[in-house]
Amino acid sequence: MAFIGVILLISTLFYFFVFKKLKKMSQGYKFQFKQGDFNANGANFNNFNTNFTQAPMHDEIKKAKDFFGFANDPSKDEIKKKYKELAKKYHPDVNSHDDTLMKELNHHKDVLMKTFA
């Protein structure tokens, strides 16, 4: 009689663990990450931001210098001084609420600061 009890106990435990494993597997997909999954077909994104920090093109620099009225390469202090001067002139509150000149001024200031500062 004890032999039947042991077999019954082993069968019950085996059924419980196997059934639980099968039930877990049938409920859905187990999502696993591997480091190679994010390879992006060999693309390297370590230097992704370099395109945004490169120096402006020569034409942009010339346009910015002309807008500011610089004949030679300006220093950082000259750019700041001239920017304040032009900001007073092109500010939307002074310039009939038209902000296109102020946006252009800010763009050209950014170009000059990236290049000469």
N, CA, C and O of each residue as an XYZ file, in Angstrom:
468
protein
N       0.803     -1.173      0.000
C       0.000      0.000      0.000
C       0.866      1.265      0.000
O       0.522      2.249     -0.654
N       1.972      1.242      0.720
C       2.879      2.387      0.760
C       3.494      2.641     -0.607
O       3.762      3.785     -0.974
N       3.714      1.572     -1.356
C       4.299      1.686     -2.686
C       3.363      2.454     -3.620
O       3.812      3.282     -4.412
N       2.087      2.180     -3.526
C       1.099      2.864     -4.363
C       1.018      4.343     -3.967
O       0.861      5.206     -4.830
N       1.121      4.632     -2.690
C       1.102      6.019     -2.216
C       2.290      6.818     -2.730
O       2.145      7.979     -3.113
N       3.481      6.187     -2.737
C       4.686      6.862     -3.238
C       4.545      7.135     -4.729
O       4.860      8.230     -5.197
N       4.073      6.141     -5.475
C       3.894      6.313     -6.925
C       2.844      7.394     -7.193
O       3.011      8.221     -8.089
N       1.780      7.379     -6.424
C       0.741      8.390     -6.582
C       1.284      9.784     -6.268
O       0.965     10.739     -6.976
N       2.086      9.915     -5.232
C       2.697     11.192     -4.865
C       3.653     11.678     -5.950
O       3.617     12.849     -6.328
N       4.506     10.789     -6.453
C       5.454     11.151     -7.517
C       4.694     11.546     -8.784
O       5.055     12.524     -9.438
N       3.659     10.805     -9.131
C       2.870     11.122    -10.327
C       2.199     12.478    -10.186
O       2.170     13.264    -11.133
N       1.664     12.749     -9.015
C       0.997     14.030     -8.779
C       1.989     15.189     -8.882
O       1.701     16.196     -9.528
N       3.143     15.052     -8.253
C       4.166     16.106     -8.327
C       4.661     16.301     -9.760
O       4.826     17.434    -10.212
N       4.896     15.210    -10.466
C       5.347     15.280    -11.853
C       4.299     15.986    -12.719
O       4.624     16.869    -13.513
N       3.035     15.579    -12.550
C       1.952     16.190    -13.315
C       1.852     17.678    -12.999
O       1.691     18.496    -13.905
N       1.946     18.031    -11.715
C       1.835     19.423    -11.301
C       2.920     20.283    -11.943
O       2.617     21.341    -12.493
N       4.185     19.846    -11.883
C       5.281     20.635    -12.441
C       5.240     20.682    -13.964
O       5.471     21.738    -14.554
N       4.952     19.562    -14.604
C       4.881     19.535    -16.066
C       3.695     20.360    -16.549
O       3.825     21.137    -17.495
N       2.543     20.198    -15.909
C       1.359     20.951    -16.298
C       1.585     22.453    -16.125
O       1.197     23.247    -16.982
N       2.211     22.835    -15.019
C       2.487     24.251    -14.761
C       3.425     24.818    -15.827
O       3.218     25.935    -16.303
N       4.448     24.061    -16.201
C       5.398     24.490    -17.228
C       4.698     24.624    -18.582
O       4.902     25.610    -19.290
N       3.875     23.637    -18.942
C       3.153     23.691    -20.213
C       2.156     24.846    -20.246
O       1.993     25.502    -21.275
N       1.499     25.088    -19.131
C       0.540     26.184    -19.056
C       1.240     27.529    -19.234
O       0.732     28.405    -19.934
N       2.393     27.694    -18.610
C       3.157     28.933    -18.724
C       3.632     29.148    -20.163
O       3.610     30.273    -20.663
N       4.058     28.078    -20.824
C       4.541     28.186    -22.203
C       3.402     28.516    -23.164
O       3.624     29.197    -24.165
N       2.203     28.052    -22.885
C       1.087     28.272    -23.800
C       0.451     29.645    -23.626
O      -0.346     30.056    -24.469
N       0.779     30.357    -22.566
C       0.150     31.648    -22.310
C       0.724     32.769    -23.161
O       0.105     33.829    -23.248
N       1.827     32.593    -23.764
C       2.367     33.663    -24.588
C       3.840     33.502    -24.833
O       4.459     32.505    -24.462
N       4.376     34.503    -25.463
C       5.774     34.498    -25.856
C       6.615     35.118    -24.756
O       6.252     36.156    -24.203
N       7.708     34.502    -24.445
C       8.644     35.065    -23.479
C       9.619     35.946    -24.244
O      10.376     35.460    -25.083
N       9.599     37.237    -23.954
C      10.398     38.212    -24.685
C      11.796     38.293    -24.089
O      11.955     38.556    -22.897
N      12.802     38.067    -24.916
C      14.186     38.120    -24.455
C      14.983     39.043    -25.359
O      14.820     39.028    -26.579
N      15.851     39.850    -24.748
C      16.747     40.729    -25.487
C      18.125     40.109    -25.572
O      18.590     39.452    -24.641
N      18.763     40.328    -26.696
C      20.171     39.993    -26.855
C      20.861     41.267    -27.307
O      20.241     42.115    -27.948
N      22.115     41.407    -26.986
C      22.822     42.633    -27.333
C      22.857     42.858    -28.842
O      22.797     44.000    -29.296
N      22.950     41.804    -29.608
C      23.003     41.938    -31.058
C      21.686     42.333    -31.691
O      21.658     42.694    -32.868
N      20.582     42.275    -30.938
C      19.279     42.633    -31.488
C      19.194     44.110    -31.859
O      18.389     44.481    -32.713
N      19.994     44.944    -31.244
C      19.938     46.378    -31.485
C      21.056     46.846    -32.403
O      21.493     47.993    -32.310
N      21.508     46.000    -33.260
C      22.624     46.304    -34.138
C      22.231     47.248    -35.258
O      23.088     47.982    -35.750
N      20.993     47.265    -35.677
C      20.496     48.117    -36.760
C      21.256     47.863    -38.048
O      21.670     48.800    -38.731
N      21.435     46.606    -38.371
C      22.093     46.187    -39.615
C      23.488     46.783    -39.772
O      23.870     47.187    -40.870
N      24.221     46.840    -38.724
C      25.604     47.299    -38.784
C      25.771     48.798    -38.622
O      26.902     49.284    -38.599
N      24.683     49.544    -38.509
C      24.794     50.994    -38.349
C      25.344     51.305    -36.965
O      24.990     50.659    -35.979
N      26.199     52.286    -36.913
C      26.805     52.682    -35.653
C      26.237     54.037    -35.257
O      26.438     55.025    -35.964
N      25.534     54.092    -34.141
C      24.927     55.334    -33.702
C      25.734     56.009    -32.598
O      25.217     56.896    -31.918
N      26.983     55.610    -32.406
C      27.803     56.241    -31.373
C      28.086     57.696    -31.704
O      28.204     58.520    -30.797
N      28.199     58.028    -32.982
C      28.492     59.398    -33.399
C      27.278     60.028    -34.061
O      27.420     60.807    -35.004
N      26.095     59.703    -33.580
C      24.849     60.168    -34.188
C      24.744     61.688    -34.174
O      24.237     62.276    -35.130
N      25.203     62.319    -33.135
C      25.013     63.753    -32.950
C      26.036     64.606    -33.691
O      25.934     65.832    -33.648
N      27.007     64.019    -34.362
C      28.057     64.815    -34.996
C      27.537     65.690    -36.117
O      28.088     66.765    -36.355
N      26.491     65.263    -36.817
C      25.964     66.084    -37.905
C      25.362     67.383    -37.398
O      25.323     68.372    -38.131
N      24.893     67.396    -36.164
C      24.245     68.577    -35.636
C      25.234     69.566    -35.026
O      24.885     70.725    -34.802
N      26.438     69.134    -34.759
C      27.405     70.020    -34.128
C      28.514     70.450    -35.073
O      29.456     71.121    -34.652
N      28.418     70.078    -36.336
C      29.447     70.470    -37.286
C      29.357     71.970    -37.557
O      28.295     72.577    -37.419
N      30.475     72.547    -37.939
C      30.528     73.974    -38.229
C      29.665     74.291    -39.451
O      29.538     73.461    -40.351
N      29.077     75.474    -39.487
C      28.237     75.862    -40.617
C      29.043     75.987    -41.911
O      30.266     76.125    -41.888
N      28.341     75.937    -43.022
C      28.973     76.056    -44.331
C      29.473     77.485    -44.540
O      29.047     78.412    -43.851
N      30.373     77.646    -45.492
C      30.992     78.945    -45.766
C      29.952     79.996    -46.168
O      30.052     81.152    -45.756
N      28.960     79.604    -46.967
C      27.925     80.560    -47.389
C      27.132     81.081    -46.195
O      26.792     82.263    -46.135
N      26.840     80.196    -45.248
C      26.104     80.610    -44.055
C      26.914     81.619    -43.245
O      26.369     82.590    -42.720
N      28.204     81.378    -43.151
C      29.075     82.284    -42.389
C      29.114     83.651    -43.055
O      29.047     84.680    -42.383
N      29.224     83.659    -44.379
C      29.265     84.929    -45.122
C      27.954     85.694    -44.945
O      27.972     86.904    -44.724
N      26.821     85.004    -45.039
C      25.520     85.656    -44.844
C      25.404     86.235    -43.436
O      24.900     87.342    -43.251
N      25.874     85.480    -42.453
C      25.794     85.940    -41.067
C      26.682     87.162    -40.847
O      26.278     88.116    -40.182
N      27.894     87.131    -41.409
C      28.793     88.285    -41.267
C      28.207     89.512    -41.958
O      28.310     90.623    -41.438
N      27.594     89.321    -43.127
C      26.968     90.443    -43.832
C      25.779     90.990    -43.045
O      25.590     92.204    -42.971
N      24.987     90.111    -42.465
C      23.827     90.538    -41.684
C      24.262     91.373    -40.482
O      23.630     92.376    -40.151
N      25.338     90.954    -39.837
C      25.852     91.674    -38.673
C      26.687     92.888    -39.064
O      26.913     93.776    -38.243
N      27.147     92.932    -40.315
C      27.954     94.052    -40.774
C      29.430     93.904    -40.473
O      30.135     94.907    -40.367
N      29.914     92.692    -40.334
C      31.330     92.451    -40.068
C      32.076     92.281    -41.387
O      31.647     91.529    -42.262
N      33.204     92.993    -41.521
C      34.055     92.819    -42.698
C      35.102     91.736    -42.425
O      35.448     90.958    -43.314
N      35.597     91.696    -41.197
C      36.612     90.706    -40.804
C      35.992     89.683    -39.856
O      34.824     89.790    -39.480
N      36.791     88.696    -39.480
C      36.324     87.684    -38.536
C      36.138     88.320    -37.157
O      37.084     88.879    -36.603
N      34.930     88.240    -36.600
C      34.660     88.890    -35.313
C      35.072     88.020    -34.130
O      35.203     86.802    -34.244
N      35.270     88.676    -32.999
C      35.530     87.942    -31.756
C      34.189     87.668    -31.064
O      33.145     88.173    -31.477
N      34.244     86.877    -30.030
C      33.030     86.533    -29.286
C      32.389     87.787    -28.685
O      31.168     87.941    -28.714
N      33.211     88.669    -28.146
C      32.691     89.895    -27.540
C      32.071     90.823    -28.580
O      31.054     91.464    -28.317
N      32.689     90.894    -29.768
C      32.132     91.729    -30.837
C      30.772     91.194    -31.293
O      29.853     91.965    -31.570
N      30.658     89.876    -31.367
C      29.382     89.269    -31.767
C      28.303     89.602    -30.736
O      27.189     89.983    -31.095
N      28.640     89.456    -29.456
C      27.670     89.741    -28.399
C      27.240     91.208    -28.412
O      26.056     91.518    -28.275
N      28.204     92.099    -28.577
C      27.912     93.532    -28.574
C      27.008     93.900    -29.748
O      26.017     94.611    -29.580
N      27.353     93.417    -30.921
C      26.569     93.725    -32.121
C      25.189     93.068    -32.040
O      24.206     93.633    -32.519
N      25.112     91.885    -31.441
C      23.828     91.203    -31.280
C      22.885     92.040    -30.411
O      21.715     92.214    -30.751
N      23.393     92.553    -29.301
C      22.556     93.375    -28.422
C      22.067     94.623    -29.150
O      20.919     95.041    -29.000
N      22.957     95.202    -29.935
C      22.625     96.397    -30.706
C      21.510     96.095    -31.723
O      20.536     96.839    -31.835
N      21.677     94.996    -32.454
C      20.692     94.628    -33.471
C      19.399     94.093    -32.851
O      18.325     94.251    -33.434
N      19.490     93.468    -31.685
C      18.293     92.957    -31.016
C      17.374     94.105    -30.610
O      16.152     93.977    -30.675
N      17.953     95.212    -30.198
C      17.140     96.392    -29.863
C      16.424     96.917    -31.105
O      15.295     97.402    -31.027
N      17.089     96.813    -32.242
C      16.530     97.314    -33.499
C      15.469     96.364    -34.068
O      14.445     96.821    -34.576
N      15.704     95.047    -33.988
C      14.837     94.064    -34.639
C      13.855     93.366    -33.704
O      13.138     92.466    -34.141
N      13.802     93.750    -32.447
C      12.902     93.091    -31.501
C      11.446     93.276    -31.947
O      11.083     94.360    -32.404
N      10.612     92.246    -31.826
C       9.215     92.342    -32.295
C       8.399     93.453    -31.630
O       7.478     93.987    -32.248
N       8.717     93.805    -30.399
C       7.984     94.894    -29.742
C       8.282     96.237    -30.396
O       7.425     97.121    -30.417
N       9.478     96.393    -30.923
C       9.881     97.637    -31.578
C       9.529     97.600    -33.061
O       9.226     98.632    -33.660
N       9.569     96.428    -33.638
C       9.443     96.253    -35.084
C       8.026     95.813    -35.479
O       7.880     94.878    -36.266
N       7.003     96.449    -34.961
C       5.599     96.188    -35.309
C       5.217     94.714    -35.165
O       4.464     94.190    -35.986
N       5.714     94.061    -34.161
C       5.382     92.661    -33.848
C       5.759     91.680    -34.951
O       5.197     90.586    -35.009
N       6.667     92.028    -35.801
C       7.155     91.108    -36.831
C       8.427     90.459    -36.303
O       9.424     91.140    -36.062
N       8.391     89.147    -36.123
C       9.526     88.466    -35.500
C      10.460     87.792    -36.500
O      11.381     87.087    -36.086
N      10.255     87.985    -37.794
C      11.110     87.313    -38.780
C      12.545     87.814    -38.714
O      13.484     87.026    -38.824
N      12.722     89.121    -38.535
C      14.087     89.659    -38.449
C      14.784     89.189    -37.171
O      15.991     88.947    -37.176
N      14.043     89.064    -36.098
C      14.635     88.595    -34.840
C      15.033     87.129    -34.953
O      16.078     86.727    -34.441
N      14.207     86.328    -35.621
C      14.555     84.920    -35.833
C      15.804     84.805    -36.698
O      16.678     83.976    -36.442
N      15.875     85.643    -37.717
C      17.054     85.637    -38.589
C      18.294     86.080    -37.813
O      19.372     85.510    -37.977
N      18.136     87.088    -36.977
C      19.247     87.559    -36.146
C      19.744     86.444    -35.222
O      20.951     86.240    -35.092
N      18.830     85.732    -34.589
C      19.222     84.634    -33.693
C      19.931     83.519    -34.451
O      20.906     82.951    -33.960
N      19.442     83.210    -35.642
C      20.089     82.172    -36.450
C      21.515     82.587    -36.816
O      22.452     81.802    -36.673
N      21.670     83.815    -37.285
C      23.004     84.278    -37.685
C      23.947     84.388    -36.487
O      25.147     84.143    -36.614
N      23.408     84.754    -35.327
C      24.242     84.791    -34.115
C      24.742     83.389    -33.781
O      25.910     83.213    -33.432
N      23.862     82.389    -33.884
C      24.269     81.006    -33.614
C      25.357     80.554    -34.577
O      26.305     79.881    -34.172
N      25.226     80.920    -35.850
C      26.234     80.555    -36.851
C      27.574     81.179    -36.502
O      28.604     80.505    -36.536
N      27.564     82.458    -36.169
C      28.821     83.149    -35.845
C      29.436     82.618    -34.548
O      30.655     82.475    -34.456
N      28.611     82.329    -33.559
C      29.145     81.820    -32.294
C      29.749     80.427    -32.475
O      30.768     80.115    -31.858
N      29.136     79.591    -33.309
C      29.708     78.267    -33.564
C      31.034     78.376    -34.298
O      31.936     77.564    -34.094
N      31.145     79.378    -35.146
C      32.331     79.498    -35.987
C      33.474     80.230    -35.297
O      34.622     79.790    -35.366
N      33.175     81.334    -34.636
C      34.248     82.201    -34.143
C      34.410     82.219    -32.628
O      35.402     82.757    -32.137
N      33.492     81.662    -31.883
C      33.613     81.724    -30.420
C      34.293     80.490    -29.864
O      34.474     80.378    -28.651
